[in-house]
Amino acid sequence: MTLSRDMIVLGLETSCDETAAAIVRRRADGTGELLANQILSQMDHAAYGGVVPELAARAHVTHLDALITAALSEAKLDFTDLDGIAATAGPGLIGGVLVGLMTAKGLAFAHGLPLIGVNHLEGHALTARLTDEAPFPYLLLLVSGGHCQLLIVEGVGRYERLGATIDDAVGEAFDKTAKMMGLGYPGGPAVEKAAASGNADRFALPRPLTGREGCDFSFSGLKTAVRKALLDLEEVGPQDKADLAASFQKAVGDILARQTGKALEMAGARLGPAPRLVVAGGVAANRYLRTRLEALCQERGAQLIVPPPKLCTDNGAMIAWAGAERLALGLSDPLDLAARARWPLTDLAAS
């Protein structure tokens, strides 16, 4: 069943270290509008070089209510104007996921609204439909701190995975590389900033899985090669770090472009004569990697779609939009919906 009317949905995101609340309007014709977008990034984790799950969950508890109030104020709405409450139900750090999901359950029950439990990855997968009105089907390159996958997106809840990382996610590789070089946290922006003044050809780093069939990724060996390069240097100065960051970033670009090109070939006619490549997840905010994928798409006659940087990293807008897309199909969840630390995107079903 498809609901042919405008819908306004509040979305909550608490799966990692961003506390976020947003409100979207999904129009009857499938187009969308972002009415409010409130995000609080938790910078306390920088002292630890990575996210501390217990600290993240406590911060969500402290700040989520205020962000919901701020989102309603920004949109000039109250709960009576909403058609549904969406929240990340997984995958993610289970303590954080529970905070957002339980808050959404309480609001849904109190205001008599449908609850939509959203797969965090589906939030990323569908963002391009909010920002660029991307029609189905398209190829999705999902690159974040915890995930690196290539999927054909055929519709809401309909995903076919063509490739995935067999070890580290690309965002994790960025974070660990930054930590090894003492560049700070979060690692992705730190490496990109350092690489801007570096020589990308100085260090000969590997491109794992070269020559292997399929579209899987591997970044563990690349990360190890960065560590070895650091150990081989007698002293590590600022220019050494810049050159190594640039060499690492170039290697990642080569890997992503190579495997994505193979996925475009594998998808073939299923994507139509003018295939669309959507890049989503926090790593999609990296400008260098974006230029590499732009060049790939120009070479293959494909269209590249990348949401704005603020909607690439974790945010409530993507959860609200995925919730609205599901609600438009008549899909909602019971109040006893369980939070999930692991939840593959390919496990979803639209009905």
Wavefront OBJ file of the C-alpha trace (Angstrom):
o trace
v 0.000 0.000 0.000
v 1.321 3.444 -0.970
v 0.071 6.532 0.869
v -0.511 9.335 -1.653
v -0.251 12.387 0.595
v 2.348 14.651 2.125
v 3.956 13.349 5.314
v 6.103 15.007 7.967
v 8.449 12.752 9.946
v 10.811 13.376 12.868
v 14.019 11.345 12.698
v 16.464 10.530 15.525
v 20.041 9.330 14.989
v 22.158 8.053 17.908
v 24.086 5.106 16.475
v 27.597 6.435 17.162
v 28.937 9.801 18.352
v 26.527 12.211 16.651
v 23.318 13.060 18.486
v 20.859 14.267 15.861
v 17.205 15.143 15.329
v 15.691 16.303 12.053
v 12.325 16.814 10.413
v 11.518 16.210 6.739
v 8.462 16.573 4.566
v 7.914 13.901 1.932
v 5.494 15.137 -0.672
v 2.943 12.917 -2.391
v 5.007 12.990 -5.601
v 8.051 11.521 -3.793
v 10.074 14.726 -3.568
v 11.315 15.926 -0.205
v 12.090 18.971 1.877
v 14.356 19.279 4.892
v 12.508 21.341 7.507
v 14.969 21.091 10.410
v 18.357 19.524 10.996
v 19.959 19.568 14.457
v 23.294 17.774 15.042
v 25.566 17.679 18.067
v 29.005 16.149 17.420
v 30.646 14.731 20.525
v 34.236 15.983 20.576
v 35.088 14.492 23.989
v 36.224 11.302 22.236
v 39.197 13.087 20.637
v 41.212 12.615 23.835
v 40.879 8.837 23.434
v 41.618 8.691 19.688
v 38.260 7.021 19.007
v 34.668 6.702 20.144
v 34.086 5.450 23.697
v 30.673 3.727 23.586
v 29.674 4.461 27.195
v 30.515 8.160 26.871
v 28.600 8.344 23.591
v 25.471 6.784 25.086
v 25.536 9.128 28.090
v 25.889 12.147 25.811
v 22.863 11.016 23.773
v 20.815 10.809 26.982
v 21.947 14.290 28.001
v 21.324 16.104 24.713
v 18.668 14.300 22.643
v 15.582 15.892 24.236
v 16.959 19.401 23.687
v 17.765 18.631 20.060
v 14.230 17.363 19.440
v 12.831 20.572 20.927
v 15.226 22.625 18.787
v 14.214 20.738 15.624
v 10.511 21.343 16.251
v 11.248 25.014 16.894
v 13.345 25.322 13.721
v 10.561 23.766 11.648
v 7.892 25.838 13.484
v 5.949 22.659 14.228
v 4.799 20.627 17.198
v 4.019 16.945 17.656
v 0.453 17.338 16.352
v 1.895 18.223 12.930
v 3.899 15.002 12.641
v 2.860 11.848 10.779
v 5.502 9.552 12.246
v 8.569 9.152 14.461
v 11.628 7.441 12.955
v 14.773 6.369 14.783
v 17.876 4.359 14.008
v 17.237 0.810 15.227
v 20.673 -0.455 14.153
v 23.369 -1.175 13.250
v 25.564 0.761 15.641
v 26.812 0.994 19.203
v 23.975 -0.709 21.029
v 23.895 1.698 23.982
v 23.482 4.676 21.693
v 20.947 2.941 19.459
v 18.834 2.128 22.529
v 18.737 5.786 23.606
v 17.320 6.993 20.306
v 14.974 4.079 19.761
v 13.510 4.180 23.275
v 12.995 7.940 22.981
v 11.186 7.425 19.678
v 9.005 4.701 21.196
v 8.000 6.976 24.055
v 7.125 9.833 21.703
v 5.217 7.569 19.329
v 3.186 6.091 22.183
v 2.512 9.436 23.864
v 1.345 11.139 20.677
v -0.341 8.214 18.964
v 2.061 8.233 16.005
v 3.542 5.381 13.948
v 7.053 4.240 14.884
v 9.509 3.517 12.080
v 12.699 1.712 13.017
v 15.300 2.642 10.393
v 18.375 0.730 9.360
v 21.196 3.280 9.657
v 22.672 2.119 6.347
v 19.351 2.563 4.572
v 19.376 6.138 5.832
v 22.637 6.695 3.962
v 21.384 4.724 0.958
v 18.269 6.855 0.438
v 19.651 10.331 1.229
v 20.240 11.060 -2.469
v 16.499 10.765 -3.036
v 15.967 13.629 -0.574
v 18.785 15.836 -1.847
v 18.836 15.016 -5.585
v 15.527 13.212 -6.235
v 17.565 10.223 -7.475
v 15.252 7.680 -9.131
v 15.671 3.934 -8.641
v 17.746 1.986 -9.546
v 21.270 3.237 -8.832
v 24.634 1.925 -7.726
v 25.553 2.871 -4.163
v 29.087 3.190 -2.823
v 28.637 3.319 0.948
v 31.842 4.497 2.630
v 31.911 5.304 6.334
v 33.758 4.589 9.555
v 32.153 1.185 9.923
v 31.170 0.206 6.389
v 32.500 -0.044 2.847
v 30.050 -1.629 0.417
v 28.865 -1.528 -3.190
v 25.163 -2.217 -3.666
v 22.499 -1.961 -6.332
v 19.595 0.019 -4.850
v 16.433 -1.148 -6.583
v 13.915 0.380 -4.181
v 13.116 0.933 -0.528
v 14.220 -2.218 1.279
v 15.569 -3.758 -1.951
v 19.363 -4.001 -2.004
v 21.784 -6.341 -3.731
v 25.361 -6.280 -2.474
v 28.073 -6.576 -5.117
v 31.071 -6.116 -2.836
v 32.153 -5.237 0.696
v 35.287 -4.919 2.769
v 36.808 -8.170 3.966
v 38.565 -6.453 6.878
v 38.640 -2.743 7.771
v 36.146 -0.157 6.584
v 37.673 2.746 4.676
v 36.730 5.282 7.359
v 38.343 3.076 9.990
v 41.515 2.992 7.885
v 41.518 6.801 7.745
v 41.048 7.049 11.523
v 43.812 4.559 12.324
v 46.200 6.136 9.825
v 45.595 9.531 11.401
v 46.177 8.072 14.864
v 49.472 6.461 13.824
v 50.695 9.802 12.464
v 49.387 11.831 15.396
v 47.102 13.920 13.192
v 44.154 13.970 15.581
v 40.541 12.821 15.582
v 38.348 12.468 13.585
v 40.867 10.963 11.226
v 39.221 11.487 7.850
v 39.323 15.306 7.795
v 42.755 15.272 9.486
v 44.292 13.055 6.799
v 42.663 15.065 4.015
v 44.020 18.323 5.460
v 47.549 16.934 5.836
v 47.475 15.411 2.341
v 46.748 18.789 0.751
v 50.419 19.792 1.082
v 51.908 16.337 0.478
v 53.593 14.464 -2.364
v 51.291 11.558 -3.173
v 53.994 9.711 -5.112
v 56.651 9.629 -2.389
v 55.591 6.402 -0.653
v 54.888 3.236 -2.642
v 51.856 1.859 -0.809
v 49.965 -1.287 -1.870
v 46.560 -1.501 -3.566
v 45.129 -4.691 -1.970
v 43.103 -7.167 -4.078
v 44.529 -5.891 -7.376
v 43.874 -8.533 -10.017
v 41.304 -10.370 -7.916
v 37.834 -10.956 -9.328
v 34.822 -9.293 -7.741
v 34.237 -5.944 -6.069
v 35.366 -6.583 -2.500
v 37.653 -4.175 -0.641
v 40.583 -4.622 1.731
v 42.326 -1.860 3.685
v 44.148 -3.746 6.437
v 47.308 -4.265 4.383
v 47.352 -0.619 3.347
v 47.107 0.433 6.978
v 49.976 -1.909 7.877
v 52.084 -0.444 5.058
v 51.555 3.046 6.493
v 52.818 1.831 9.861
v 55.885 0.246 8.247
v 56.624 3.458 6.343
v 56.543 5.403 9.605
v 58.875 2.919 11.319
v 61.328 3.116 8.393
v 61.726 6.875 8.851
v 64.482 7.946 11.240
v 62.516 11.061 12.163
v 58.954 11.891 11.213
v 58.533 15.568 10.419
v 55.501 17.532 9.209
v 56.392 17.052 5.525
v 56.830 13.303 6.036
v 53.330 13.163 7.506
v 51.914 15.237 4.661
v 53.554 13.023 2.020
v 52.421 9.820 3.727
v 48.874 11.140 4.132
v 48.782 12.078 0.446
v 50.183 8.689 -0.590
v 47.631 6.907 1.598
v 44.748 8.995 0.240
v 45.840 8.341 -3.352
v 45.958 4.596 -2.672
v 42.439 4.700 -1.236
v 41.281 6.642 -4.293
v 42.801 4.033 -6.605
v 41.108 1.203 -4.709
v 37.675 2.847 -4.600
v 37.785 3.865 -8.274
v 38.956 0.411 -9.402
v 36.332 -1.558 -7.487
v 33.519 0.887 -8.249
v 34.377 0.691 -11.940
v 34.112 -3.095 -11.751
v 30.741 -2.772 -10.018
v 29.449 -0.503 -12.794
v 30.445 -3.207 -15.259
v 28.795 -5.943 -13.181
v 25.550 -3.987 -12.823
v 25.530 -3.306 -16.562
v 22.136 -2.947 -18.160
v 20.335 -3.149 -14.815
v 21.228 0.505 -14.226
v 20.050 1.654 -17.649
v 21.898 3.516 -20.429
v 22.878 6.425 -18.143
v 23.807 4.742 -14.836
v 23.802 6.696 -11.593
v 26.466 6.274 -8.917
v 25.477 7.510 -5.456
v 28.256 7.915 -2.889
v 27.113 8.114 0.740
v 28.603 7.913 4.221
v 31.093 10.091 6.061
v 34.020 9.361 3.735
v 31.972 10.786 0.838
v 32.788 14.241 2.255
v 36.449 13.789 1.198
v 36.995 16.162 -1.750
v 39.927 14.256 -3.251
v 38.021 10.970 -3.336
v 35.076 12.775 -4.880
v 37.256 14.037 -7.743
v 38.518 10.489 -8.366
v 34.961 9.194 -8.613
v 33.929 12.130 -10.805
v 36.688 11.163 -13.246
v 35.508 7.537 -13.179
v 31.935 8.558 -13.955
v 33.015 10.820 -16.825
v 35.003 7.930 -18.269
v 32.082 5.485 -17.948
v 29.278 7.853 -18.984
v 27.720 7.676 -15.524
v 26.188 10.367 -13.317
v 27.767 10.954 -9.908
v 25.443 11.960 -7.068
v 26.925 12.936 -3.702
v 24.784 14.554 -0.964
v 26.064 17.768 0.656
v 28.843 17.108 3.199
v 26.575 17.779 6.214
v 24.288 14.977 4.990
v 27.152 12.549 4.271
v 28.156 12.189 7.901
v 25.643 10.734 10.385
v 22.568 12.949 10.707
v 18.901 12.858 11.626
v 17.710 13.978 8.190
v 18.663 10.681 6.583
v 16.765 8.769 9.282
v 13.692 10.985 8.971
v 13.745 10.599 5.180
v 14.176 6.813 5.246
v 11.320 6.711 7.762
v 9.150 8.817 5.479
v 9.944 6.604 2.491
v 8.896 3.543 4.471
v 5.804 5.211 5.897
v 4.763 6.175 2.364
v 4.681 2.452 1.588
v 2.471 1.831 4.616
v 5.327 0.374 6.657
v 5.765 0.955 10.391
v 6.968 -1.037 13.378
v 5.540 -2.275 16.690
v 6.578 -0.637 19.947
v 8.443 -3.797 20.989
v 10.879 -3.402 18.074
v 14.355 -4.520 19.213
v 17.550 -2.518 18.788
v 20.247 -4.307 16.804
v 24.019 -3.878 16.978
v 24.361 -5.691 13.631
v 21.848 -5.405 10.818
v 23.004 -6.030 7.225
v 21.299 -3.841 4.654
v 20.550 -6.868 2.515
v 18.370 -8.268 5.354
v 15.779 -5.538 4.797
v 12.498 -6.183 3.052
v 9.968 -3.577 1.953
v 7.023 -5.713 2.985
l 1 2 3 4 5 6 7 8 9 10 11 12 13 14 15 16 17 18 19 20 21 22 23 24 25 26 27 28 29 30 31 32 33 34 35 36 37 38 39 40 41 42 43 44 45 46 47 48 49 50 51 52 53 54 55 56 57 58 59 60 61 62 63 64 65 66 67 68 69 70 71 72 73 74 75 76 77 78 79 80 81 82 83 84 85 86 87 88 89 90 91 92 93 94 95 96 97 98 99 100 101 102 103 104 105 106 107 108 109 110 111 112 113 114 115 116 117 118 119 120 121 122 123 124 125 126 127 128 129 130 131 132 133 134 135 136 137 138 139 140 141 142 143 144 145 146 147 148 149 150 151 152 153 154 155 156 157 158 159 160 161 162 163 164 165 166 167 168 169 170 171 172 173 174 175 176 177 178 179 180 181 182 183 184 185 186 187 188 189 190 191 192 193 194 195 196 197 198 199 200 201 202 203 204 205 206 207 208 209 210 211 212 213 214 215 216 217 218 219 220 221 222 223 224 225 226 227 228 229 230 231 232 233 234 235 236 237 238 239 240 241 242 243 244 245 246 247 248 249 250 251 252 253 254 255 256 257 258 259 260 261 262 263 264 265 266 267 268 269 270 271 272 273 274 275 276 277 278 279 280 281 282 283 284 285 286 287 288 289 290 291 292 293 294 295 296 297 298 299 300 301 302 303 304 305 306 307 308 309 310 311 312 313 314 315 316 317 318 319 320 321 322 323 324 325 326 327 328 329 330 331 332 333 334 335 336 337 338 339 340 341 342 343 344 345 346 347 348 349 350 351
